[in-house]
């Protein structure tokens, strides 16, 4: 007989990630034995308003979930395992939900090369460095407009990144870096450590410099910083089946589990 209350083997990992996200984008969480709800008052999209199951076959009070999202006036994404999503989608009577993403949670399990010594790695401290980090983030992750220019990232996202850079994360250790090539800021990365787990965030390169190994250099530098802090695990997330997942596999990361997300937004 299956144990319906069996906790997901990586529930601690998921909870730590949510706790870290509270410092930058999320403004609230709601916890029960079988699930986590999280939301942002500033950002209305499927990344920052979500439900995650922590039990393999959760006995979930679905009315609580519905009441939670009504209370915070957010539109939830259902993020988790197939049976959980099916159950919650039906019970919340949410229509038009489509699969938007499948996240691969990856763990470093290989041997990392030394960072490229021809590049400069600057730890972000000053206001100028923080502004530069946000600018690169916006270029790397913003949408392309009709003129093929970059950096079209909502201000709420940029504000969230700045909040994180200003030290609002509740961590044992966190740092962000800027990668410079010939004194030109071209890439970024963030390391946050909590509960002896290192999470890698914000690995990005300005579009005109992509494909030149700068993302690998930033990742190698972040992994080196993590190892210097004697962490037990080094974790990151990316889209399943994407070239980015292949990118990290080539660097020694292996997918340990996946999360599926449905949203009607």
Secondary structure as GFF3:
##gff-version 3
##sequence-region A 1 265
A	DSSP	alpha_helix	11	22	.	.	.	ID=ss1
A	DSSP	beta_strand	28	32	.	.	.	ID=ss2
A	DSSP	beta_strand	35	39	.	.	.	ID=ss3
A	DSSP	beta_strand	50	53	.	.	.	ID=ss4
A	DSSP	alpha_helix	62	71	.	.	.	ID=ss5
A	DSSP	beta_strand	77	80	.	.	.	ID=ss6
A	DSSP	alpha_helix	82	92	.	.	.	ID=ss7
A	DSSP	beta_strand	98	108	.	.	.	ID=ss8
A	DSSP	beta_strand	120	123	.	.	.	ID=ss9
A	DSSP	alpha_helix	127	141	.	.	.	ID=ss10
A	DSSP	alpha_helix	155	165	.	.	.	ID=ss11
A	DSSP	beta_strand	173	181	.	.	.	ID=ss12
A	DSSP	beta_strand	184	194	.	.	.	ID=ss13
A	DSSP	beta_strand	197	205	.	.	.	ID=ss14
A	DSSP	three_ten_helix	207	209	.	.	.	ID=ss15
A	DSSP	alpha_helix	214	228	.	.	.	ID=ss16
A	DSSP	beta_strand	233	239	.	.	.	ID=ss17
A	DSSP	alpha_helix	243	250	.	.	.	ID=ss18
A	DSSP	beta_strand	253	263	.	.	.	ID=ss19
###
